[in-house]
Amino acid sequence: MLSAFRYSKVAKNIIRVNSFMGITNEYFYLVLGTHRAALIDSGYGIGDLRKFVSAVTDRPCIVLNTHGHPDHVGGNCLFDEVHLHPDDQGLLELYSAKEVESMVENLLCEKKIWFDHHERLTTDTVMPEIIPLHDGEIFDLGGVTLETIAMPGHSPGSVSFLYKEEKILFSGDNCGPQPLLAIPEQCSNAGRKYSSLPLETFFKSLIRINERKAEIQQIFNCHKSGELPISCFEGVLEAVEGVLLGKYRGVPTSIFQGKVKNVFSARGLDPELVGITEESFCGDVIFAKDNLWE
């Protein structure tokens, strides 16, 4: 039952989880309070995440989504209480269960990995009603206080969660070593080229976090390294500001295994190596030159 997951305790009351033994490269976090637990994101939905949570704790568990991309919301359907910012509600409607399953199977096939049907995605289960998540909203888990901080940019409804007692920021995809601000729009009637918001909007989100830096000692993100030094966040902020000021013109690159081209890295870092090599933690951003300004 636990075979679909790799997991470890990374801080007080926090278990970091990765589905399918780490192959799919998305982290989510189980945060344990004395009264209830919170699952920050739910991965692609491989395996029975609810059974996994029940094996760890008998406390009721809610889901808090950092944003609506399929690698963060796939396991939502297994839980009764799910919170997501309303600006990302539309992302849930873009991908059918079969489409998400195809994404994961393609990823695993590239790595020459096969798994039984019963370990596959659970997204064909009925999705619970989504509870709108709002900036500043507080979740008291019992000895654990999580504050919602809106961070539009990577997606319109992206948020981070601040574990106030331990000064830990769960950043989702907002504060990775190389945030993606050039994700193409998938909805044909959206009337825009990118689902990511302009880089200027993301810069304002980073400034909000920077103003509260004294409240943050650790950053847990959702891909590759899983944990970032504060200096990496500062590097991302500097890179984004540098692009907007014309200091960094950017180096052409591609993302999503070469499927998305005509995007740029502020510092010229290879997206396939970011989060792996030590020098890649200097802080970078992937951007599109026609998606800079509001």
N, C-alpha and C positions, 0 to 999 in steps of 0.2 A: 504493500500500500504506500509506503514511503519511497519506493524506488524511483518515482518520477521526479523527486526533488532532491536537490543538494541544499543543505542549510547549515547555519552556524550562528552561535551567539556572538554578536559583534559589539554589544554595549549593554549596560544595565537595562533589563526589560525589553531588549530588542533582538529578534532573530531575523537574519537575512536569509531569504529563500530564493532559489533559482530553479526553474522547472527543467525537467529532462536532463538532470545531472550537469547542468551548466552549459549545455550545448547551444541553447537558444539565446543566451546572452542578454537576458533581462532579469533584473533583481526586483523583488518586492519585499516588504518588511512587515513582520508581525510584531506589534508593540503591545506589551502586556501591562495592563493596569490591575488594581486590586478588585475592581468591579466589573470591568469588561475589557475586551481587547479590540484593537484596530488593525486591519490589514491595509497597509498603504500600497495600493495597486494589487493586481491579481494575475499578472502575466498573460500569456497567450491562452490559458485555459487547458493546458495539458495535465492529465491526471485529475484525481479527486482532491482538490485543494481544501474543501471543507473537512474531509476526513483527516487530512494532514493537520489542520488547525485543531480539530477536536482531539487529536492524539497529543498535542502540546498543551492545551488548556481546556478546562471545562467552562470557562467564562464565555458569555455571549460575545460574538465578534461582528463588528461592523466593517464595511469597506469604505476607504477614503481614496478616491482616485485623484492622482496628480494631473491627469488629463485623459482624453478620450481615445488615444491611439490604440489599435488592437492588441499590441503587446503589453498593454497596461490594464485592460478591462476584460480580458477573455474569461477569467474565472468569476466575474461578478455574478453570473447567473446562479451560482451555488449558494449565495448568501441572501438573507432576508432584507438587510438594510444596506443600501449603497448610496454614497454621496458623490456627486460630480458637478463641477461648475456648469451652469446652463449654457454658456457659450461654446461648450464642447459636446452638447447633447447631440448635435447633428452628426458628429463623427461616429456615434454608435450606430447610426442608421446607414452608414456607407458600406459596411462590410457584412455580408451574410456569414453564417457559420461555415458554410462550405468554402467561401473565399478565404477565410482566416485559416481553416484547416489546410487548404492548398498552399498558403504562404509557408506554414510551418513544415509541411511535408517536403516542399521544394528545398527549404533550408536544410533539413535533415538529410535529404537525398544528396545535396551537394557535399555533405560530410560523410556520405556512405553509411548512414545510420538508419535502421529500421526499428519500428516498435509496434507492439500489438494494438489492435483496434480498441481494446478496452482501456488503453492508456492514452487514447487520442483526446481531441478537444472536447470540452463539455459545453461549448457555446450553443449547442442546439437545444439546451434546456431553456425554459421560459425565463426571460430576464425580469427581475423584480422592478417595481416602479422606482425610478431614480429620484432621489431627494436632492433638490438644488443646493449647491454648496456656495457659500458667499465669503468674500474677503472679510477677515477679522473674526470669523466664526470659531468658537472655542469648543473643543471636545474634551470633557473630563472623564478619563478612564478609571479614576481612582488612583491618586498619587502620580498620575501622568496627565499633563495638560498639553494638548496639541492645538496650536493656533494656525488657522488658515491664512496664507499670504498669497494674494492674487499676483501672478507673474505672467501676464499675457506676452506672447512672443513666439515660442516654439509652436504653440497652438493658441487659438483665441481664449480658451478657458483654462490654460495652464495655471496651476497653483503649486506652492510648496507648503510644507507643514513644519512648524517649529515646535520641538519638544522642549518646553520652556524650562523645566527643572534641570535637564541635563545639557541644555544649550546645544542641541543637535538639530540641524536643518535637513529634512527629507526633501530633496530638491527635484525629484522626478527627473525630467530631461531638461530642466531649466539651467542647471549649473554643472553640467558635465565638463570634461576637459576641452570639448569642442562642440558646443551646442549647434543644432541644425536650425537655421533660419531661412531655409530655401526648399521647404517641402512642397511639392506641387499640389495644387488643389485637385481632389479626386471627384468632387461633385460638379457635374457639367453645368448646372444652372446656378452656380454660386456667383458668377460674374467677376471672378478674380483668378489670377494665375497661380497664386500660392495660397496654401492653407496656413502657412506660417505668416505671422503679422510682420510689418516692416521692422527693420533693424532698430529704428528710432524708438519704437514702442518697447522692444526688448531692452534697450538701453535704460529706459525709464524704470522698468521692472528691476534691473540690476541695481540701479541707484537706490531703490527702496530697500533692498537687502543690505547694501553697503552702509546705509544710514543706521542699520541695526546690527552692525558687525560685532559690537561688543556683547551681544546676546548669543553669539554663535561661536562654538569651539570646534565643532565637527560638522562635516557635510557628507551625508549619505546620498548617492545618486543611484540611477537605475540601470546603468550599462557599464560594461568593461570593468573598471577598477572597483566600483562600488563605494569607494570612499575617496574624498578629495581633501587635500590641504587647503587651508584658507588662501594661501598664496595662489592656488590655481584659480579660485574664484576671482581674485584681484587681477590675475592675468587675463581672464575672459573679459572682465570689465574694461581693462586697458585696451584689449584688442578691438572690442566693439566700438569704443570711443575713437580709437585710432582710425577705423574704417570711416566713421562718420565725419571725422575731421580731415580726411584725405591723407593721413599719415601712412596707412596701409592700403595699397591699391588691390591687394589680393593676388593669389596665385591660382590659376585654373586647376580644378580638380573634378572629381565625380563622387557621388555617394550612392548608397544602396547597391553595392556590387557593380558599379558602373552604369546602372540603369538611369540615373539622373546626372546629366552633364550641364555644362554652362553655369557652374557654381564656383565659388572661390573660397579659399582658405586665407584668412588674414595673415597668418604667419607662414604659410606654405607647408603646413604639416599634412602628411598622408593620413586620411581618415582611417585607413585599415590598420595603422600603427598607433593611433592615438589611444591612450589608456594602457598601452603595453610597454612602450619605451619610456625611460625616465624623463627624457627631454620633452616628451609630449605633454607633460603636466604643467607646462609654462602657461597654459590658457590660450585658447584660440576660439574662432567662430567660423562656421560655414555660412556664407551669405550669397545672395543674388544681387547683382548691381542694379536691377530694376525693381528691387524690393527694399530700398533703404529708408525711404521717408514716408511719414504718415500723410 
